[in-house]
């Protein structure tokens, strides 16, 4: 199982990268969040893209989606990733 956080701003992404061990947030994702007209929507899109990539890795059986501020973002990620039941 993989774990992914819904990033709602570039500042949140930087904080996670700098303050949580084993968290990887590439600069390219921070740049996307900084340039986005709607950083929260961009963060949801980023999560959906990463979930699609994780689905291609043999042995990954699921993903734990974490939202630090707005738990309502989790169902939005699930829907954007095409995982809705």
The first five atom37 places (N, CA, C, CB, O) and aatype in JSON, in Angstrom:
{
  "aatype": [20, 20, 20, 20, 20, 20, 20, 20, 20, 20, 20, 20, 20, 20, 20, 20, 20, 20, 20, 20, 20, 20, 20, 20, 20, 20, 20, 20, 20, 20, 20, 20, 20, 20, 20, 20, 20, 20, 20, 20, 20, 20, 20, 20, 20, 20, 20, 20, 20, 20, 20, 20, 20, 20, 20, 20, 20, 20, 20, 20, 20, 20, 20, 20, 20, 20, 20, 20, 20, 20, 20, 20, 20, 20, 20, 20, 20, 20, 20, 20, 20, 20, 20, 20, 20],
  "atom_mask": [
    [1, 1, 1, 1, 1],
    [1, 1, 1, 1, 1],
    [1, 1, 1, 1, 1],
    [1, 1, 1, 1, 1],
    [1, 1, 1, 1, 1],
    [1, 1, 1, 1, 1],
    [1, 1, 1, 1, 1],
    [1, 1, 1, 1, 1],
    [1, 1, 1, 1, 1],
    [1, 1, 1, 1, 1],
    [1, 1, 1, 1, 1],
    [1, 1, 1, 1, 1],
    [1, 1, 1, 1, 1],
    [1, 1, 1, 1, 1],
    [1, 1, 1, 1, 1],
    [1, 1, 1, 1, 1],
    [1, 1, 1, 1, 1],
    [1, 1, 1, 1, 1],
    [1, 1, 1, 1, 1],
    [1, 1, 1, 1, 1],
    [1, 1, 1, 1, 1],
    [1, 1, 1, 1, 1],
    [1, 1, 1, 1, 1],
    [1, 1, 1, 1, 1],
    [1, 1, 1, 1, 1],
    [1, 1, 1, 1, 1],
    [1, 1, 1, 1, 1],
    [1, 1, 1, 1, 1],
    [1, 1, 1, 1, 1],
    [1, 1, 1, 1, 1],
    [1, 1, 1, 1, 1],
    [1, 1, 1, 1, 1],
    [1, 1, 1, 1, 1],
    [1, 1, 1, 1, 1],
    [1, 1, 1, 1, 1],
    [1, 1, 1, 1, 1],
    [1, 1, 1, 1, 1],
    [1, 1, 1, 1, 1],
    [1, 1, 1, 1, 1],
    [1, 1, 1, 1, 1],
    [1, 1, 1, 1, 1],
    [1, 1, 1, 1, 1],
    [1, 1, 1, 1, 1],
    [1, 1, 1, 1, 1],
    [1, 1, 1, 1, 1],
    [1, 1, 1, 1, 1],
    [1, 1, 1, 1, 1],
    [1, 1, 1, 1, 1],
    [1, 1, 1, 1, 1],
    [1, 1, 1, 1, 1],
    [1, 1, 1, 1, 1],
    [1, 1, 1, 1, 1],
    [1, 1, 1, 1, 1],
    [1, 1, 1, 1, 1],
    [1, 1, 1, 1, 1],
    [1, 1, 1, 1, 1],
    [1, 1, 1, 1, 1],
    [1, 1, 1, 1, 1],
    [1, 1, 1, 1, 1],
    [1, 1, 1, 1, 1],
    [1, 1, 1, 1, 1],
    [1, 1, 1, 1, 1],
    [1, 1, 1, 1, 1],
    [1, 1, 1, 1, 1],
    [1, 1, 1, 1, 1],
    [1, 1, 1, 1, 1],
    [1, 1, 1, 1, 1],
    [1, 1, 1, 1, 1],
    [1, 1, 1, 1, 1],
    [1, 1, 1, 1, 1],
    [1, 1, 1, 1, 1],
    [1, 1, 1, 1, 1],
    [1, 1, 1, 1, 1],
    [1, 1, 1, 1, 1],
    [1, 1, 1, 1, 1],
    [1, 1, 1, 1, 1],
    [1, 1, 1, 1, 1],
    [1, 1, 1, 1, 1],
    [1, 1, 1, 1, 1],
    [1, 1, 1, 1, 1],
    [1, 1, 1, 1, 1],
    [1, 1, 1, 1, 1],
    [1, 1, 1, 1, 1],
    [1, 1, 1, 1, 1],
    [1, 1, 1, 1, 1]
  ],
  "atom_positions": [
    [[0.86, -1.18, 0.0], [0.0, 0.0, 0.0], [0.89, 1.23, 0.0], [-0.97, 0.01, 1.23], [1.88, 1.31, 0.74]],
    [[0.54, 2.18, -0.84], [1.25, 3.45, -0.88], [0.46, 4.5, -0.09], [1.47, 3.92, -2.34], [-0.7, 4.28, 0.25]],
    [[1.08, 5.6, 0.18], [0.41, 6.7, 0.88], [0.67, 7.99, 0.12], [0.89, 6.82, 2.37], [1.77, 8.22, -0.38]],
    [[-0.35, 8.82, 0.03], [-0.24, 10.08, -0.69], [-1.04, 11.14, 0.06], [-0.75, 9.94, -2.16], [-2.11, 10.87, 0.59]],
    [[-0.5, 12.35, 0.09], [-1.18, 13.46, 0.76], [-1.76, 14.4, -0.29], [-0.21, 14.23, 1.7], [-1.14, 14.64, -1.33]],
    [[-2.94, 14.92, -0.01], [-3.54, 15.94, -0.87], [-2.87, 17.26, -0.51], [-5.11, 16.01, -0.68], [-3.03, 17.77, 0.6]],
    [[-2.13, 17.81, -1.45], [-1.42, 19.07, -1.23], [-2.32, 20.22, -1.67], [-0.06, 19.1, -2.0], [-2.75, 20.25, -2.82]],
    [[-2.6, 21.16, -0.77], [-3.52, 22.25, -1.11], [-2.8, 23.56, -1.4], [-4.5, 22.47, 0.03], [-3.43, 24.54, -1.82]],
    [[-1.49, 23.58, -1.19], [-0.72, 24.79, -1.5], [0.75, 24.42, -1.59], [-0.95, 25.89, -0.43], [1.18, 23.38, -1.09]],
    [[1.52, 25.29, -2.22], [2.97, 25.09, -2.3], [3.58, 25.14, -0.91], [3.61, 26.15, -3.22], [4.53, 24.4, -0.62]],
    [[3.06, 26.0, -0.05], [3.58, 26.09, 1.32], [3.38, 24.79, 2.08], [2.91, 27.25, 2.07], [4.28, 24.34, 2.79]],
    [[2.2, 24.18, 1.93], [1.95, 22.89, 2.59], [2.9, 21.83, 2.06], [0.49, 22.45, 2.38], [3.43, 21.01, 2.83]],
    [[3.12, 21.83, 0.75], [4.02, 20.85, 0.14], [5.44, 21.01, 0.68], [4.02, 20.99, -1.38], [6.09, 20.02, 1.02]],
    [[5.91, 22.24, 0.76], [7.25, 22.49, 1.29], [7.35, 22.06, 2.75], [7.61, 23.98, 1.16], [8.34, 21.46, 3.17]],
    [[6.31, 22.37, 3.53], [6.33, 22.0, 4.95], [6.43, 20.48, 5.11], [5.07, 22.53, 5.67], [7.23, 19.99, 5.9]],
    [[5.62, 19.75, 4.35], [5.68, 18.29, 4.43], [7.06, 17.77, 4.06], [4.62, 17.65, 3.52], [7.63, 16.93, 4.75]],
    [[7.59, 18.28, 2.96], [8.9, 17.83, 2.49], [9.98, 18.11, 3.54], [9.27, 18.52, 1.16], [10.86, 17.27, 3.77]],
    [[9.92, 19.27, 4.17], [10.97, 19.69, 5.08], [10.82, 19.16, 6.51], [11.02, 21.17, 5.12], [11.79, 19.12, 7.26]],
    [[9.61, 18.75, 6.89], [9.36, 18.41, 8.29], [8.93, 16.97, 8.56], [8.34, 19.3, 8.82], [8.83, 16.56, 9.72]],
    [[8.66, 16.22, 7.53], [8.25, 14.83, 7.73], [9.26, 13.9, 7.1], [6.85, 14.58, 7.13], [9.52, 13.97, 5.9]],
    [[9.85, 13.02, 7.91], [10.82, 12.08, 7.34], [10.15, 11.16, 6.33], [11.49, 11.25, 8.47], [8.98, 10.8, 6.47]],
    [[10.9, 10.79, 5.32], [10.45, 9.85, 4.28], [9.38, 10.41, 3.36], [9.93, 8.61, 4.93], [8.8, 9.66, 2.57]],
    [[9.1, 11.71, 3.43], [8.15, 12.33, 2.5], [8.93, 12.95, 1.36], [7.27, 13.39, 3.22], [9.88, 13.71, 1.58]],
    [[8.52, 12.63, 0.15], [9.18, 13.17, -1.03], [8.19, 14.02, -1.81], [9.76, 12.03, -1.93], [7.15, 13.54, -2.25]],
    [[8.53, 15.29, -1.98], [7.73, 16.2, -2.79], [8.69, 16.88, -3.77], [6.95, 17.26, -1.9], [9.45, 17.76, -3.38]],
    [[8.66, 16.46, -5.02], [9.58, 17.06, -5.99], [9.28, 18.54, -6.24], [9.52, 16.29, -7.31], [8.14, 18.98, -6.12]],
    [[10.32, 19.29, -6.58], [10.16, 20.71, -6.88], [9.15, 20.95, -8.0], [11.51, 21.31, -7.26], [8.44, 21.96, -7.98]],
    [[9.08, 20.04, -8.96], [8.14, 20.22, -10.08], [6.69, 20.28, -9.58], [8.31, 19.08, -11.1], [5.88, 21.0, -10.14]],
    [[6.37, 19.53, -8.54], [5.0, 19.57, -7.99], [4.76, 20.87, -7.23], [4.76, 18.36, -7.06], [3.68, 21.44, -7.31]],
    [[5.76, 21.33, -6.52], [5.64, 22.61, -5.81], [5.45, 23.74, -6.83], [6.9, 22.88, -4.93], [4.64, 24.64, -6.62]],
    [[6.2, 23.69, -7.93], [6.04, 24.69, -8.99], [4.63, 24.67, -9.57], [7.07, 24.45, -10.11], [4.04, 25.72, -9.8]],
    [[4.1, 23.48, -9.79], [2.73, 23.38, -10.31], [1.73, 24.03, -9.36], [2.35, 21.92, -10.54], [0.83, 24.75, -9.79]],
    [[1.89, 23.77, -8.07], [0.99, 24.35, -7.09], [1.13, 25.87, -7.03], [1.25, 23.75, -5.71], [0.13, 26.58, -6.9]],
    [[2.35, 26.37, -7.13], [2.57, 27.82, -7.11], [1.95, 28.52, -8.3], [4.07, 28.12, -7.07], [1.43, 29.62, -8.17]],
    [[1.99, 27.89, -9.46], [1.5, 28.5, -10.69], [0.0, 28.31, -10.91], [2.26, 27.93, -11.87], [-0.59, 28.95, -11.78]],
    [[-0.62, 27.43, -10.15], [-2.02, 27.09, -10.36], [-2.95, 28.23, -9.94], [-2.37, 25.82, -9.59], [-2.74, 28.87, -8.91]],
    [[-3.97, 28.47, -10.75], [-4.99, 29.45, -10.39], [-5.78, 28.96, -9.18], [-5.94, 29.71, -11.59], [-6.22, 29.76, -8.35]],
    [[-5.95, 27.64, -9.07], [-6.66, 27.02, -7.95], [-5.77, 25.91, -7.4], [-8.08, 26.46, -8.41], [-5.86, 24.76, -7.84]],
    [[-4.9, 26.24, -6.44], [-3.95, 25.24, -5.92], [-4.61, 23.99, -5.35], [-3.1, 25.87, -4.86], [-4.07, 22.89, -5.49]],
    [[-5.76, 24.14, -4.72], [-6.43, 22.95, -4.17], [-6.85, 22.0, -5.28], [-7.65, 23.35, -3.32], [-6.65, 20.79, -5.18]],
    [[-7.44, 22.54, -6.34], [-7.85, 21.72, -7.48], [-6.62, 21.08, -8.13], [-8.64, 22.56, -8.51], [-6.67, 19.92, -8.56]],
    [[-5.54, 21.83, -8.21], [-4.29, 21.28, -8.78], [-3.76, 20.16, -7.9], [-3.22, 22.4, -8.93], [-3.28, 19.15, -8.41]],
    [[-3.85, 20.33, -6.59], [-3.42, 19.27, -5.68], [-4.23, 18.0, -5.84], [-3.51, 19.75, -4.25], [-3.69, 16.9, -5.75]],
    [[-5.52, 18.15, -6.09], [-6.39, 16.99, -6.33], [-5.98, 16.31, -7.64], [-7.9, 17.41, -6.39], [-5.91, 15.09, -7.71]],
    [[-5.7, 17.11, -8.66], [-5.25, 16.54, -9.94], [-3.92, 15.8, -9.79], [-5.1, 17.65, -11.0], [-3.74, 14.72, -10.34]],
    [[-3.02, 16.39, -9.04], [-1.72, 15.75, -8.81], [-1.91, 14.41, -8.12], [-0.8, 16.66, -7.95], [-1.29, 13.42, -8.51]],
    [[-2.77, 14.36, -7.11], [-3.04, 13.1, -6.41], [-3.59, 12.05, -7.36], [-4.02, 13.32, -5.25], [-3.16, 10.89, -7.34]],
    [[-4.55, 12.44, -8.19], [-5.15, 11.51, -9.13], [-4.11, 10.97, -10.1], [-6.29, 12.19, -9.91], [-4.11, 9.78, -10.43]],
    [[-3.21, 11.84, -10.56], [-2.14, 11.41, -11.48], [-1.2, 10.42, -10.8], [-1.35, 12.62, -11.98], [-0.81, 9.41, -11.41]],
    [[-0.84, 10.69, -9.57], [0.07, 9.8, -8.85], [-0.6, 8.46, -8.58], [0.52, 10.45, -7.52], [0.05, 7.41, -8.67]],
    [[-1.88, 8.47, -8.25], [-2.61, 7.21, -8.04], [-2.59, 6.38, -9.32], [-4.07, 7.47, -7.6], [-2.38, 5.17, -9.27]],
    [[-2.8, 7.03, -10.48], [-2.75, 6.31, -11.75], [-1.38, 5.68, -11.97], [-3.08, 7.25, -12.92], [-1.27, 4.56, -12.46]],
    [[-0.32, 6.4, -11.59], [1.04, 5.86, -11.72], [1.26, 4.7, -10.75], [2.09, 6.96, -11.46], [1.87, 3.7, -11.11]],
    [[0.76, 4.83, -9.52], [0.9, 3.75, -8.55], [0.2, 2.48, -8.99], [0.36, 4.2, -7.2], [0.66, 1.37, -8.7]],
    [[-0.91, 2.63, -9.7], [-1.66, 1.46, -10.17], [-0.85, 0.62, -11.15], [-2.96, 1.9, -10.83], [-1.14, -0.55, -11.34]],
    [[0.16, 1.2, -11.76], [0.99, 0.5, -12.73], [2.15, -0.27, -12.08], [1.53, 1.48, -13.75], [2.85, -1.02, -12.76]],
    [[2.35, -0.09, -10.79], [3.47, -0.73, -10.1], [3.04, -2.08, -9.54], [4.01, 0.18, -8.95], [2.13, -2.14, -8.71]],
    [[3.67, -3.16, -9.99], [3.32, -4.48, -9.45], [3.54, -4.52, -7.93], [4.17, -5.58, -10.13], [4.53, -4.02, -7.42]],
    [[2.59, -5.11, -7.25], [2.69, -5.26, -5.8], [1.99, -4.17, -5.01], [4.12, -5.28, -5.41], [1.76, -4.33, -3.81]],
    [[1.63, -3.06, -5.66], [0.87, -2.02, -4.96], [-0.61, -2.43, -4.99], [1.09, -0.58, -5.62], [-1.2, -2.58, -6.06]],
    [[-1.18, -2.61, -3.81], [-2.54, -3.12, -3.71], [-3.54, -2.06, -3.26], [-2.58, -4.27, -2.76], [-4.73, -2.35, -3.12]],
    [[-3.08, -0.84, -3.04], [-3.98, 0.21, -2.59], [-3.2, 1.46, -2.26], [-4.78, -0.25, -1.37], [-1.97, 1.49, -2.34]],
    [[-3.94, 2.48, -1.9], [-3.3, 3.75, -1.55], [-4.05, 4.37, -0.38], [-3.28, 4.72, -2.77], [-5.28, 4.34, -0.32]],
    [[-3.29, 4.93, 0.54], [-3.84, 5.64, 1.68], [-3.79, 7.13, 1.34], [-3.05, 5.31, 3.02], [-2.71, 7.69, 1.2]],
    [[-4.96, 7.76, 1.21], [-5.03, 9.18, 0.86], [-5.18, 9.98, 2.14], [-6.21, 9.46, -0.12], [-6.1, 9.74, 2.94]],
    [[-4.28, 10.93, 2.33], [-4.24, 11.73, 3.56], [-4.56, 13.18, 3.21], [-2.85, 11.62, 4.26], [-4.01, 13.73, 2.25]],
    [[-5.43, 13.79, 3.97], [-5.73, 15.22, 3.81], [-5.49, 15.89, 5.15], [-7.21, 15.46, 3.31], [-6.09, 15.52, 6.16]],
    [[-4.61, 16.88, 5.15], [-4.27, 17.51, 6.42], [-5.26, 18.58, 6.84], [-2.91, 18.1, 6.34], [-5.37, 18.87, 8.03]],
    [[-5.97, 19.17, 5.9], [-6.87, 20.27, 6.25], [-8.33, 19.98, 5.94], [-6.46, 21.51, 5.51], [-9.19, 20.14, 6.81]],
    [[-8.61, 19.55, 4.74], [-9.99, 19.41, 4.28], [-10.25, 17.95, 3.92], [-10.27, 20.33, 3.08], [-9.87, 17.5, 2.84]],
    [[-10.9, 17.23, 4.81], [-11.2, 15.82, 4.54], [-12.1, 15.63, 3.33], [-11.84, 15.19, 5.75], [-12.12, 14.55, 2.74]],
    [[-12.84, 16.66, 2.94], [-13.7, 16.57, 1.76], [-12.87, 16.43, 0.48], [-14.61, 17.8, 1.66], [-13.41, 16.06, -0.56]],
    [[-11.59, 16.72, 0.55], [-10.73, 16.56, -0.62], [-10.52, 15.09, -0.97], [-9.38, 17.23, -0.38], [-10.26, 14.77, -2.13]],
    [[-10.63, 14.21, 0.0], [-10.38, 12.78, -0.25], [-11.38, 12.21, -1.25], [-10.44, 11.99, 1.07], [-10.95, 11.58, -2.21]],
    [[-12.69, 12.4, -1.08], [-13.61, 11.88, -2.11], [-13.39, 12.53, -3.47], [-15.05, 12.09, -1.67], [-13.62, 11.89, -4.5]],
    [[-12.96, 13.78, -3.49], [-12.67, 14.46, -4.76], [-11.5, 13.77, -5.48], [-12.35, 15.95, -4.52], [-11.53, 13.61, -6.7]],
    [[-10.49, 13.38, -4.72], [-9.35, 12.66, -5.3], [-9.81, 11.31, -5.83], [-8.22, 12.47, -4.26], [-9.46, 10.93, -6.94]],
    [[-10.6, 10.6, -5.05], [-11.09, 9.28, -5.47], [-11.87, 9.4, -6.77], [-11.97, 8.65, -4.37], [-11.69, 8.59, -7.68]],
    [[-12.73, 10.39, -6.86], [-13.51, 10.61, -8.09], [-12.6, 10.98, -9.26], [-14.57, 11.71, -7.88], [-12.74, 10.44, -10.36]],
    [[-11.66, 11.9, -9.03], [-10.75, 12.34, -10.09], [-9.87, 11.2, -10.6], [-9.86, 13.49, -9.59], [-9.48, 11.18, -11.76]],
    [[-9.57, 10.26, -9.72], [-8.75, 9.11, -10.09], [-9.57, 8.01, -10.75], [-8.04, 8.56, -8.86], [-9.03, 6.99, -11.19]],
    [[-10.88, 8.21, -10.83], [-11.74, 7.2, -11.45], [-11.96, 5.98, -10.59], [-11.17, 6.78, -12.76], [-12.18, 4.89, -11.1]],
    [[-11.88, 6.16, -9.29], [-12.03, 5.02, -8.37], [-13.38, 4.99, -7.69], [-10.94, 5.07, -7.31], [-13.61, 4.13, -6.83]],
    [[-14.29, 5.87, -8.03], [-15.6, 5.93, -7.38], [-16.36, 4.65, -7.64], [-16.41, 7.15, -7.86], [-16.32, 4.07, -8.72]],
    [[-17.07, 4.23, -6.61], [-17.9, 3.03, -6.75], [-19.23, 3.36, -7.38], [-18.13, 2.36, -5.39], [-20.06, 2.48, -7.58]]
  ]
}
